[in-house]
Amino acid sequence: MQGGADMRITTTSTCPDYSSYRSGLVKSLFNVEDATTFTVDVELPLEDNPWALGLIVGPSGSGKTTMGREIFGRGHVYAPKDWPTDQPIVEAICPDGDWQQVTAALSAVGLGSVPSWLRPYHVLSMGEKFRADLARVISEAPEKVVIDEFTSVVDRQIARIGALAFGKSWRRTGGRAVLLSCHYDITKWLRPDWVYDTASGAFQWGVVQPRPPIKLEIVRTGWEYWPLFETHHYLKLPRMIAATNYVGLVNGQPVAHIAVSTRSRVEARACRLVVMPEWQGAGVGLRFLNAVCDMWRRGENRYGRPMPTLFHTSHPGLAAALRRRSEWWQVSARLYGDNKLRSAKTIMASARKSGARIVATGYGGHFRAVQGFRYIGGEE
């Protein structure tokens, strides 16, 4: 590999010339004289423009891996190894770093499921492993990295949204990444700075096509959709009393859920926000939350009365996102749950009135950093 205005990659891979019975038969049948060498000779103008994200795409066996190893050197190719089997991924990623940056990276690439953070890498699904690897790369933020088989082990929905999420997050690191993939469908979602197609030999700066829009439809419902979302919610709580539920649909598929009830005659409270794992990282959740809260702010609710909406979350990534938005004001930040003794007294008093068996227990007293926000909307 030689430097200069253009980066030239010239390399030849070799293997032994086997003379076994089947090898000889195949050579004879298909008139193959030599299958021992494979040469890649490519010129890439990577020094012509500044860039952060490149994509080498093409069919299997077309030289993508060979090119990736040569661009930065073999030592910069990411390999999903050294994941501990006795630690959850939230501990394994950058163990000496800031844990909030780790959770932010996990959320940024779409692995926002808190229970998944508490599991070791080897028990995760293929889609979760894919996103955990991306979060690890973003957290470690190497100056140069090559990721082979990008999106190859996940379904195409997760692949497209994962590419979108990784592209946005990686650009904040300031490093250079080259992704190798056999799937062309991620190109418009990833929007890399350059693309090289090993099938055609074409090199292109930038992506001309716009990113496909995600059209979100909001439907008012009851609790009938909640079983689809409940397993992905990080708290196990009973259903809200007198709640109005909303589901976000993309192409008719349910992707997000929230429930809204009243906190008082003049204020609403939103809870049970869940975004399906395959859609996390695309910005759908915040769009959905804002749209529903804006409906209540304008009086589009069953009361016909404009109401601001309170929303509480323990999710550090979501809290950070709300703080960045002008439509939201942070109104509280509590480190502990409700007073457990006061809760117990309330439960006992209610039991005496109803004649039920008295249970001397209460809820609260636990550590839980709950942050509260009020939706105020944007300028009209």
C-alpha angles and dihedrals in degrees: 000000000000130000131222133096088325126039110226118201114195118166138145125208119203139189134180120284101242119211101190121137095260093043091052092046092052092047090052097045095047098032094239112161101176129017096158100096136055119183129198118194113172135155116208122185093215095144095057095081137016113260142172105185130039132178128206108192133177146106123307115279094025097114104266095132092046091052092046092054092050100047097068101001131265093280091068097057109109116232122186094233137125094043104153117237094209099054134066116245092251087065096039097055112082094336091190095046136084109294091211090059088052093052089045090054092048091051093044093059092046102262093120096142105118094202088057090056088060095055128084118252097250094061095051123104119256090258092050091047090052092054093042089056090051091049090051092052092049093047094049089043099196117199090237130016139165120204115198125202090019108193092351097123099047135071117267096255092056089041095056096043091042090053091050092049095046093048093054094045098043094056089063092061096066092226134116122251131183116197123201118205142156092209119091095188094079094061097086092044096046095042095197123195091243138009130202118193111206091195096059100020089233121148121199134181111223130346116276098193116085119242110267111259120244106223110204121200118194119210127186110228145155125245094292093105095044096090088064091056104030096085090057095053114101095220128057104218137147119262117278116261116248092357129165110218128210131193126197115219129197113191088344094305120120109242106158140028137191137167124213128195135162122271092187138342090283105034137055130210125213124204143155095053108175131168118194111252094242090058099044114117096031096094092248094124097056092044089051094047092048093048094051093045090048090054090056091045089056093047096255094143138098090272094054088223128120110245134174114230130230119210127186127195140169092196107112094204094051092044090053091049092051091050089057093054121087091211090069134065121196108230104171145014117190125181097193138043125247122304104282095205093051090048091052092051091051092050092049093049091051090049092053091052094050096039092239125145110282115239115191098216138105143189126245138040092109126122110257123146100218117182122198128209135182121213110227099165130224131286115293 
